[in-house]
Amino acid sequence: MHVSRQLTFLTGIVIAAIPLSVSLAQPAKPTMKAIVVREYGGPEVLKYEDTPRPEPKEDQVLVRVIAAGVNPVDDASRSEKYAKFFGITLPFIPGYDIAGVVEKTGAKITKFKAGDRVYAYLDLKDGGGYAEYAVATEVEAAAKPKSISFTEAAGVPVVALTAWQALIDKAKLSAGQTVLIHGGSGGVGSFAIQIAKARGAKVIATASTRNQDMLKQLGADVAVDYTQQKFEDVAKEVDVVLDSVGKDTLARSYGVVKKGGFIVTLVARIDQAELDKHGIRGASLGVEPTSNELAEIGKLIDEKKIRVVVSQTFPLSEAVKAQEQVATGHTRGKIVLKVAEEPK
Ligand SMILES: NC(=O)c1ccc[n+]([C@@H]2O[C@H](COP(=O)([O-])OP(=O)(O)OC[C@H]3O[C@@H](n4cnc5c(N)ncnc54)[C@H](OP(=O)(O)O)[C@@H]3O)[C@@H](O)[C@H]2O)c1
Protein backbone atom coordinates (compact mmCIF):
# COMPACT_ATOMS: atom_id res chain seq x y z
CA MET A 1 0.00 0.00 0.00
CA HIS A 2 1.09 3.58 -0.71
CA VAL A 3 2.53 4.89 2.55
CA SER A 4 0.88 8.36 2.60
CA ARG A 5 -2.50 6.67 2.05
CA GLN A 6 -1.74 4.22 4.81
CA LEU A 7 -1.07 7.11 7.20
CA THR A 8 -4.34 8.78 6.15
CA PHE A 9 -6.19 5.58 6.88
CA LEU A 10 -4.72 5.39 10.35
CA THR A 11 -5.10 9.02 11.39
CA GLY A 12 -8.07 10.13 9.33
CA ILE A 13 -6.17 13.14 7.97
CA VAL A 14 -3.57 13.51 5.30
CA ILE A 15 -0.39 14.17 7.19
CA ALA A 16 2.12 13.84 4.40
CA ALA A 17 2.03 15.63 1.11
CA ILE A 18 5.40 14.20 0.10
CA PRO A 19 5.28 10.73 -1.43
CA LEU A 20 6.64 8.79 1.52
CA SER A 21 6.30 5.64 -0.50
CA VAL A 22 9.34 6.72 -2.52
CA SER A 23 11.67 7.56 0.37
CA LEU A 24 10.71 4.63 2.59
CA ALA A 25 10.72 2.11 -0.22
CA GLN A 26 14.34 2.86 -1.13
CA PRO A 27 16.56 0.03 0.07
CA ALA A 28 18.76 1.07 2.97
CA LYS A 29 22.42 1.48 1.93
CA PRO A 30 24.23 -1.74 2.89
CA THR A 31 26.55 -1.43 5.85
CA MET A 32 29.40 -3.57 7.16
CA LYS A 33 31.63 -3.97 10.18
CA ALA A 34 35.03 -2.33 9.78
CA ILE A 35 37.88 -0.75 11.67
CA VAL A 36 37.67 3.00 11.14
CA VAL A 37 40.33 5.61 11.95
CA ARG A 38 38.87 9.09 12.56
CA GLU A 39 41.92 10.71 14.17
CA TYR A 40 45.67 10.13 14.11
CA GLY A 41 47.23 8.41 17.08
CA GLY A 42 48.15 5.10 18.71
CA PRO A 43 46.33 1.78 18.29
CA GLU A 44 43.46 3.13 20.46
CA VAL A 45 42.20 5.21 17.49
CA LEU A 46 41.21 1.98 15.69
CA LYS A 47 37.42 1.77 16.20
CA TYR A 48 35.26 -1.24 15.34
CA GLU A 49 32.14 0.28 13.74
CA ASP A 50 29.22 -0.12 11.36
CA THR A 51 30.07 1.81 8.24
CA PRO A 52 28.78 1.98 4.62
CA ARG A 53 29.85 -0.90 2.39
CA PRO A 54 32.01 0.35 -0.55
CA GLU A 55 30.61 0.25 -4.10
CA PRO A 56 33.09 -0.91 -6.74
CA LYS A 57 34.01 1.64 -9.43
CA GLU A 58 34.05 0.37 -13.02
CA ASP A 59 37.68 -0.78 -12.70
CA GLN A 60 37.21 -2.46 -9.30
CA VAL A 61 35.87 -5.66 -7.80
CA LEU A 62 34.01 -5.75 -4.51
CA VAL A 63 35.54 -8.46 -2.32
CA ARG A 64 33.83 -10.14 0.63
CA VAL A 65 36.84 -10.23 2.93
CA ILE A 66 37.52 -13.51 4.75
CA ALA A 67 40.85 -12.47 6.27
CA ALA A 68 43.08 -9.39 6.34
CA GLY A 69 46.84 -9.33 6.87
CA VAL A 70 48.47 -6.98 9.36
CA ASN A 71 51.71 -5.19 8.45
CA PRO A 72 54.04 -2.66 10.09
CA VAL A 73 52.85 -0.11 7.50
CA ASP A 74 49.31 -0.32 8.97
CA ASP A 75 50.76 1.05 12.16
CA ALA A 76 52.46 3.89 10.27
CA SER A 77 49.23 4.84 8.47
CA ARG A 78 47.73 5.98 11.82
CA SER A 79 50.40 8.69 12.13
CA GLU A 80 49.80 12.05 10.48
CA LYS A 81 53.28 12.12 8.97
CA TYR A 82 52.96 8.83 7.08
CA ALA A 83 49.25 9.24 6.29
CA LYS A 84 50.11 12.49 4.47
CA PHE A 85 53.06 10.83 2.74
CA PHE A 86 50.83 7.97 1.49
CA GLY A 87 48.02 10.38 0.49
CA ILE A 88 45.60 8.98 3.11
CA THR A 89 42.86 11.30 4.39
CA LEU A 90 40.68 10.91 7.52
CA PRO A 91 38.45 9.04 8.13
CA PHE A 92 39.85 5.84 6.62
CA ILE A 93 39.80 2.07 6.95
CA PRO A 94 43.33 0.71 7.33
CA GLY A 95 44.62 -2.61 5.95
CA TYR A 96 46.37 -3.46 2.65
CA ASP A 97 46.32 -7.26 2.53
CA ILE A 98 43.08 -9.15 1.91
CA ALA A 99 41.91 -12.60 0.90
CA GLY A 100 38.27 -13.12 0.04
CA VAL A 101 35.57 -13.86 -2.51
CA VAL A 102 34.53 -11.54 -5.35
CA GLU A 103 31.00 -10.33 -4.63
CA LYS A 104 30.51 -7.94 -7.53
CA THR A 105 32.50 -6.60 -10.48
CA GLY A 106 32.73 -3.14 -12.07
CA ALA A 107 31.85 -2.74 -15.78
CA LYS A 108 35.49 -2.75 -16.99
CA ILE A 109 36.57 -5.88 -15.08
CA THR A 110 37.56 -8.73 -17.39
CA LYS A 111 39.79 -10.93 -15.19
CA PHE A 112 37.33 -11.78 -12.40
CA LYS A 113 33.70 -12.74 -11.89
CA ALA A 114 31.49 -13.05 -8.81
CA GLY A 115 32.47 -16.06 -6.72
CA ASP A 116 36.20 -15.99 -7.65
CA ARG A 117 38.59 -16.46 -4.75
CA VAL A 118 41.21 -13.73 -4.70
CA TYR A 119 43.95 -12.16 -2.66
CA ALA A 120 45.19 -8.60 -3.06
CA TYR A 121 47.58 -5.88 -2.00
CA LEU A 122 45.45 -2.72 -1.84
CA ASP A 123 47.11 0.56 -2.73
CA LEU A 124 48.47 2.43 0.33
CA LYS A 125 46.37 5.51 -0.43
CA ASP A 126 43.09 3.58 -0.44
CA GLY A 127 43.59 0.67 1.97
CA GLY A 128 40.27 -0.58 3.31
CA GLY A 129 41.30 -4.13 4.19
CA TYR A 130 40.17 -4.23 7.84
CA ALA A 131 36.54 -4.64 6.84
CA GLU A 132 33.89 -7.14 5.82
CA TYR A 133 34.03 -5.76 2.25
CA ALA A 134 36.82 -4.03 0.32
CA VAL A 135 37.39 -2.93 -3.26
CA ALA A 136 40.42 -3.87 -5.38
CA THR A 137 41.57 -3.22 -8.96
CA GLU A 138 42.86 -5.86 -11.37
CA VAL A 139 46.40 -4.62 -10.76
CA GLU A 140 45.98 -5.22 -7.02
CA ALA A 141 44.28 -8.65 -7.05
CA ALA A 142 45.17 -12.13 -8.28
CA ALA A 143 43.61 -15.58 -7.95
CA LYS A 144 44.13 -16.89 -4.42
CA PRO A 145 46.52 -19.87 -4.22
CA LYS A 146 44.27 -22.94 -4.01
CA SER A 147 46.37 -24.97 -1.61
CA ILE A 148 46.22 -22.56 1.35
CA SER A 149 43.44 -21.13 3.52
CA PHE A 150 42.16 -17.56 3.20
CA THR A 151 43.82 -16.84 6.55
CA GLU A 152 47.19 -17.90 5.15
CA ALA A 153 46.57 -16.10 1.84
CA ALA A 154 45.91 -12.83 3.67
CA GLY A 155 49.44 -13.04 5.07
CA VAL A 156 51.03 -13.07 1.63
CA PRO A 157 50.58 -10.02 -0.63
CA VAL A 158 52.51 -7.06 0.88
CA VAL A 159 55.44 -9.01 2.26
CA ALA A 160 55.82 -11.53 -0.56
CA LEU A 161 55.63 -8.78 -3.21
CA THR A 162 58.21 -6.79 -1.23
CA ALA A 163 60.60 -9.75 -1.10
CA TRP A 164 60.02 -10.45 -4.82
CA GLN A 165 60.49 -6.87 -5.96
CA ALA A 166 63.62 -6.47 -3.80
CA LEU A 167 65.36 -9.71 -4.78
CA ILE A 168 64.18 -10.22 -8.35
CA ASP A 169 63.16 -6.85 -9.80
CA LYS A 170 65.83 -4.72 -8.10
CA ALA A 171 68.76 -7.02 -7.25
CA LYS A 172 68.19 -9.51 -10.15
CA LEU A 173 69.17 -12.36 -7.84
CA SER A 174 70.17 -15.44 -9.85
CA ALA A 175 71.01 -19.10 -9.25
CA GLY A 176 74.34 -19.70 -7.53
CA GLN A 177 74.53 -16.22 -5.98
CA THR A 178 74.69 -15.64 -2.23
CA VAL A 179 72.17 -13.38 -0.50
CA LEU A 180 72.16 -12.04 3.07
CA ILE A 181 68.59 -11.57 4.32
CA HIS A 182 68.16 -9.54 7.50
CA GLY A 183 65.08 -10.22 9.64
CA GLY A 184 64.57 -13.66 8.07
CA SER A 185 61.88 -14.71 10.56
CA GLY A 186 59.57 -11.74 9.91
CA GLY A 187 56.94 -11.24 7.25
CA VAL A 188 59.22 -10.05 4.44
CA GLY A 189 62.17 -12.19 5.53
CA SER A 190 60.24 -15.47 5.68
CA PHE A 191 59.19 -15.03 2.04
CA ALA A 192 62.57 -13.66 0.96
CA ILE A 193 64.38 -16.79 2.19
CA GLN A 194 62.00 -19.06 0.27
CA ILE A 195 61.93 -16.96 -2.91
CA ALA A 196 65.74 -16.85 -2.92
CA LYS A 197 65.95 -20.63 -2.44
CA ALA A 198 63.39 -21.21 -5.23
CA ARG A 199 65.66 -19.03 -7.39
CA GLY A 200 68.64 -21.31 -6.66
CA ALA A 201 70.55 -18.87 -4.45
CA LYS A 202 72.52 -19.59 -1.27
CA VAL A 203 70.87 -17.87 1.72
CA ILE A 204 72.40 -16.43 4.88
CA ALA A 205 69.62 -15.12 7.15
CA THR A 206 69.59 -13.27 10.47
CA ALA A 207 67.15 -13.36 13.41
CA SER A 208 67.28 -13.56 17.20
CA THR A 209 67.99 -16.73 19.21
CA ARG A 210 64.41 -17.98 19.45
CA ASN A 211 64.01 -17.88 15.65
CA GLN A 212 67.16 -19.76 14.58
CA ASP A 213 65.26 -23.01 13.98
CA MET A 214 62.66 -21.18 11.94
CA LEU A 215 65.34 -19.74 9.62
CA LYS A 216 66.59 -23.28 8.95
CA GLN A 217 63.08 -24.66 8.45
CA LEU A 218 62.42 -21.96 5.86
CA GLY A 219 65.50 -23.12 3.96
CA ALA A 220 68.31 -20.79 5.04
CA ASP A 221 71.71 -22.40 4.42
CA VAL A 222 73.28 -20.36 7.22
CA ALA A 223 71.38 -18.93 10.20
CA VAL A 224 72.96 -16.05 12.11
CA ASP A 225 71.81 -15.08 15.61
CA TYR A 226 72.27 -11.31 15.55
CA THR A 227 72.10 -11.16 19.35
CA GLN A 228 75.16 -13.42 19.67
CA GLN A 229 77.20 -12.88 16.56
CA LYS A 230 78.15 -10.12 14.14
CA PHE A 231 76.72 -10.98 10.75
CA GLU A 232 79.88 -9.54 9.14
CA ASP A 233 81.86 -12.40 10.69
CA VAL A 234 79.78 -14.91 8.71
CA ALA A 235 78.56 -13.10 5.60
CA LYS A 236 81.45 -11.91 3.44
CA GLU A 237 81.55 -10.99 -0.25
CA VAL A 238 77.83 -11.66 -0.78
CA ASP A 239 76.14 -10.82 -4.08
CA VAL A 240 72.99 -9.31 -2.57
CA VAL A 241 71.80 -7.94 0.79
CA LEU A 242 68.11 -7.48 1.65
CA ASP A 243 67.81 -5.07 4.58
CA SER A 244 64.53 -4.72 6.49
CA VAL A 245 66.12 -3.46 9.72
CA GLY A 246 68.00 -0.23 8.82
CA LYS A 247 70.21 1.94 11.07
CA ASP A 248 73.38 0.17 12.22
CA THR A 249 72.41 -3.07 10.43
CA LEU A 250 72.21 -1.25 7.09
CA ALA A 251 75.36 0.78 7.81
CA ARG A 252 77.35 -2.41 8.45
CA SER A 253 75.88 -4.21 5.45
CA TYR A 254 77.54 -2.15 2.68
CA GLY A 255 80.88 -3.69 3.62
CA VAL A 256 79.80 -7.33 3.15
CA VAL A 257 78.70 -6.93 -0.48
CA LYS A 258 81.24 -7.94 -3.13
CA LYS A 259 82.26 -5.42 -5.83
CA GLY A 260 79.44 -5.05 -8.35
CA GLY A 261 76.94 -6.58 -5.91
CA PHE A 262 73.61 -5.10 -4.84
CA ILE A 263 72.01 -3.93 -1.59
CA VAL A 264 68.27 -3.24 -1.21
CA THR A 265 66.82 -1.55 1.85
CA LEU A 266 63.12 -1.36 2.73
CA VAL A 267 63.44 1.09 5.58
CA ALA A 268 65.92 3.83 4.69
CA ARG A 269 67.34 5.96 1.93
CA ILE A 270 70.25 4.15 0.30
CA ASP A 271 73.58 5.93 0.91
CA GLN A 272 75.15 6.68 -2.48
CA ALA A 273 78.51 7.59 -0.89
CA GLU A 274 78.67 4.13 0.75
CA LEU A 275 77.76 2.45 -2.55
CA ASP A 276 80.54 4.36 -4.32
CA LYS A 277 83.04 3.62 -1.55
CA HIS A 278 82.48 -0.15 -1.91
CA GLY A 279 81.98 -0.23 -5.69
CA ILE A 280 78.48 -1.68 -5.35
CA ARG A 281 74.97 -0.76 -6.46
CA GLY A 282 71.82 -0.40 -4.43
CA ALA A 283 68.29 0.90 -4.07
CA SER A 284 65.54 1.70 -1.60
CA LEU A 285 62.28 -0.08 -2.35
CA GLY A 286 58.66 1.02 -2.11
CA VAL A 287 56.54 -2.04 -2.85
CA GLU A 288 53.95 -1.66 -5.63
CA PRO A 289 50.76 -3.69 -6.18
CA THR A 290 51.56 -5.99 -9.14
CA SER A 291 49.03 -8.72 -9.89
CA ASN A 292 51.22 -10.76 -12.26
CA GLU A 293 53.89 -11.08 -9.57
CA LEU A 294 51.23 -12.02 -7.02
CA ALA A 295 50.10 -14.72 -9.46
CA GLU A 296 53.72 -16.01 -9.79
CA ILE A 297 54.03 -16.12 -6.00
CA GLY A 298 50.72 -17.99 -5.84
CA LYS A 299 52.11 -20.62 -8.24
CA LEU A 300 55.18 -21.16 -6.04
CA ILE A 301 52.87 -21.56 -3.03
CA ASP A 302 50.71 -24.15 -4.84
CA GLU A 303 53.89 -25.96 -5.96
CA LYS A 304 54.84 -26.12 -2.25
CA LYS A 305 58.02 -24.11 -2.87
CA ILE A 306 56.81 -21.40 -0.49
CA ARG A 307 54.87 -21.88 2.70
CA VAL A 308 53.12 -19.21 4.69
CA VAL A 309 53.82 -18.90 8.40
CA VAL A 310 50.89 -17.33 10.29
CA SER A 311 51.93 -17.16 13.94
CA GLN A 312 48.81 -15.51 15.39
CA THR A 313 45.27 -14.58 14.39
CA PHE A 314 42.80 -12.13 15.92
CA PRO A 315 39.14 -11.39 15.17
CA LEU A 316 38.59 -8.16 13.21
CA SER A 317 37.22 -6.50 16.37
CA GLU A 318 40.63 -7.00 18.02
CA ALA A 319 42.68 -5.10 15.45
CA VAL A 320 44.17 -3.03 18.28
CA LYS A 321 45.83 -6.13 19.79
CA ALA A 322 47.03 -7.27 16.37
CA GLN A 323 48.68 -3.92 15.62
CA GLU A 324 50.26 -3.80 19.08
CA GLN A 325 51.89 -7.17 18.35
CA VAL A 326 53.16 -6.07 14.94
CA ALA A 327 54.55 -2.85 16.45
CA THR A 328 56.96 -4.90 18.59
CA GLY A 329 59.09 -5.47 15.45
CA HIS A 330 59.54 -9.10 16.52
CA THR A 331 56.68 -10.86 14.77
CA ARG A 332 57.27 -14.42 13.59
CA GLY A 333 55.90 -14.79 10.06
CA LYS A 334 52.53 -13.05 9.86
CA ILE A 335 49.65 -11.77 12.00
CA VAL A 336 46.22 -12.05 10.38
CA LEU A 337 42.74 -10.72 11.23
CA LYS A 338 39.95 -13.24 10.75
CA VAL A 339 36.98 -11.37 9.33
CA ALA A 340 34.55 -14.16 8.35
CA GLU A 341 34.32 -17.96 8.41
CA GLU A 342 36.51 -19.73 5.81
CA PRO A 343 34.20 -20.72 2.91
CA LYS A 344 34.06 -24.48 2.22
N1 LIG B 1 59.60 -0.31 1.72
C1 LIG B 1 58.62 -1.16 1.58
O1 LIG B 1 57.94 -1.22 0.54
C2 LIG B 1 58.32 -2.12 2.70
C3 LIG B 1 57.47 -3.21 2.47
C4 LIG B 1 57.25 -4.11 3.51
C5 LIG B 1 57.86 -3.90 4.74
N2 LIG B 1 58.65 -2.81 4.92
C6 LIG B 1 59.31 -2.58 6.22
O2 LIG B 1 60.23 -3.63 6.43
C7 LIG B 1 60.32 -3.92 7.81
C8 LIG B 1 60.06 -5.42 8.03
O3 LIG B 1 58.72 -5.72 7.68
P1 LIG B 1 58.10 -7.11 8.13
O4 LIG B 1 56.68 -7.10 7.70
O5 LIG B 1 58.98 -8.20 7.69
O6 LIG B 1 58.20 -6.94 9.72
P2 LIG B 1 58.04 -8.04 10.86
O7 LIG B 1 57.15 -9.12 10.37
O8 LIG B 1 57.70 -7.31 12.09
O9 LIG B 1 59.47 -8.71 11.00
C9 LIG B 1 60.54 -8.05 11.57
C10 LIG B 1 61.65 -9.09 11.78
O10 LIG B 1 62.87 -8.40 11.98
C11 LIG B 1 63.65 -9.18 12.89
N3 LIG B 1 64.61 -8.27 13.55
C12 LIG B 1 64.38 -7.30 14.45
N4 LIG B 1 65.54 -6.68 14.77
C13 LIG B 1 66.51 -7.27 14.01
C14 LIG B 1 67.92 -7.06 13.86
N5 LIG B 1 68.58 -6.12 14.56
N6 LIG B 1 68.59 -7.86 12.98
C15 LIG B 1 67.96 -8.81 12.27
N7 LIG B 1 66.63 -9.05 12.37
C16 LIG B 1 65.92 -8.28 13.22
C17 LIG B 1 62.66 -9.80 13.84
O11 LIG B 1 63.17 -11.06 14.26
P3 LIG B 1 63.48 -11.32 15.83
O12 LIG B 1 62.14 -11.29 16.52
O13 LIG B 1 64.12 -12.66 15.82
O14 LIG B 1 64.37 -10.19 16.29
C18 LIG B 1 61.41 -9.99 12.96
O15 LIG B 1 61.29 -11.31 12.54
C19 LIG B 1 59.29 -3.02 8.50
O16 LIG B 1 59.95 -1.89 9.01
C20 LIG B 1 58.35 -2.63 7.39
O17 LIG B 1 57.72 -1.39 7.61
C21 LIG B 1 58.88 -1.92 3.94
The ligand as a MOL file (V3000), in Angstrom:
LIG
                    3D

  0  0  0     0  0            999 V3000
M  V30 BEGIN CTAB
M  V30 COUNTS 48 52 0 0 0
M  V30 BEGIN ATOM
M  V30 1 N 59.5960 -0.3050 1.7210 0
M  V30 2 C 58.6160 -1.1650 1.5770 0
M  V30 3 O 57.9400 -1.2200 0.5360 0
M  V30 4 C 58.3210 -2.1230 2.6960 0
M  V30 5 C 57.4720 -3.2130 2.4700 0
M  V30 6 C 57.2510 -4.1090 3.5060 0
M  V30 7 C 57.8580 -3.9020 4.7440 0
M  V30 8 N 58.6490 -2.8110 4.9190 0 CHG=1
M  V30 9 C 59.3050 -2.5820 6.2170 0
M  V30 10 O 60.2330 -3.6310 6.4320 0
M  V30 11 C 60.3150 -3.9220 7.8130 0
M  V30 12 C 60.0650 -5.4160 8.0280 0
M  V30 13 O 58.7220 -5.7170 7.6840 0
M  V30 14 P 58.0980 -7.1060 8.1270 0
M  V30 15 O 56.6810 -7.1010 7.7040 0
M  V30 16 O 58.9770 -8.1950 7.6850 0 CHG=-1
M  V30 17 O 58.2020 -6.9390 9.7160 0
M  V30 18 P 58.0360 -8.0450 10.8610 0
M  V30 19 O 57.1490 -9.1240 10.3650 0
M  V30 20 O 57.7000 -7.3150 12.0920 0
M  V30 21 O 59.4730 -8.7110 10.9990 0
M  V30 22 C 60.5410 -8.0460 11.5670 0
M  V30 23 C 61.6460 -9.0890 11.7760 0
M  V30 24 O 62.8720 -8.4050 11.9800 0
M  V30 25 C 63.6540 -9.1770 12.8870 0
M  V30 26 N 64.6110 -8.2740 13.5470 0
M  V30 27 C 64.3760 -7.2960 14.4540 0
M  V30 28 N 65.5350 -6.6820 14.7670 0
M  V30 29 C 66.5070 -7.2720 14.0120 0
M  V30 30 C 67.9240 -7.0650 13.8640 0
M  V30 31 N 68.5820 -6.1240 14.5560 0
M  V30 32 N 68.5850 -7.8580 12.9780 0
M  V30 33 C 67.9580 -8.8060 12.2700 0
M  V30 34 N 66.6250 -9.0490 12.3710 0
M  V30 35 C 65.9230 -8.2820 13.2220 0
M  V30 36 C 62.6560 -9.8030 13.8370 0
M  V30 37 O 63.1750 -11.0560 14.2650 0
M  V30 38 P 63.4760 -11.3180 15.8300 0
M  V30 39 O 62.1370 -11.2900 16.5180 0
M  V30 40 O 64.1230 -12.6630 15.8180 0
M  V30 41 O 64.3690 -10.1950 16.2850 0
M  V30 42 C 61.4100 -9.9890 12.9650 0
M  V30 43 O 61.2870 -11.3130 12.5370 0
M  V30 44 C 59.2940 -3.0200 8.5020 0
M  V30 45 O 59.9530 -1.8890 9.0060 0
M  V30 46 C 58.3520 -2.6290 7.3910 0
M  V30 47 O 57.7200 -1.3880 7.6110 0
M  V30 48 C 58.8840 -1.9220 3.9430 0
M  V30 END ATOM
M  V30 BEGIN BOND
M  V30 1 1 1 2
M  V30 2 2 2 3
M  V30 3 1 2 4
M  V30 4 1 4 5
M  V30 5 2 4 48
M  V30 6 2 5 6
M  V30 7 1 6 7
M  V30 8 2 7 8
M  V30 9 1 8 9
M  V30 10 1 8 48
M  V30 11 1 9 10
M  V30 12 1 9 46
M  V30 13 1 10 11
M  V30 14 1 11 12
M  V30 15 1 11 44
M  V30 16 1 12 13
M  V30 17 1 13 14
M  V30 18 2 14 15
M  V30 19 1 14 16
M  V30 20 1 14 17
M  V30 21 1 17 18
M  V30 22 2 18 19
M  V30 23 1 18 20
M  V30 24 1 18 21
M  V30 25 1 21 22
M  V30 26 1 22 23
M  V30 27 1 23 24
M  V30 28 1 23 42
M  V30 29 1 24 25
M  V30 30 1 25 26
M  V30 31 1 25 36
M  V30 32 1 26 27
M  V30 33 1 26 35
M  V30 34 2 27 28
M  V30 35 1 28 29
M  V30 36 1 29 30
M  V30 37 2 29 35
M  V30 38 1 30 31
M  V30 39 2 30 32
M  V30 40 1 32 33
M  V30 41 2 33 34
M  V30 42 1 34 35
M  V30 43 1 36 37
M  V30 44 1 36 42
M  V30 45 1 37 38
M  V30 46 2 38 39
M  V30 47 1 38 40
M  V30 48 1 38 41
M  V30 49 1 42 43
M  V30 50 1 44 45
M  V30 51 1 44 46
M  V30 52 1 46 47
M  V30 END BOND
M  V30 END CTAB
M  END
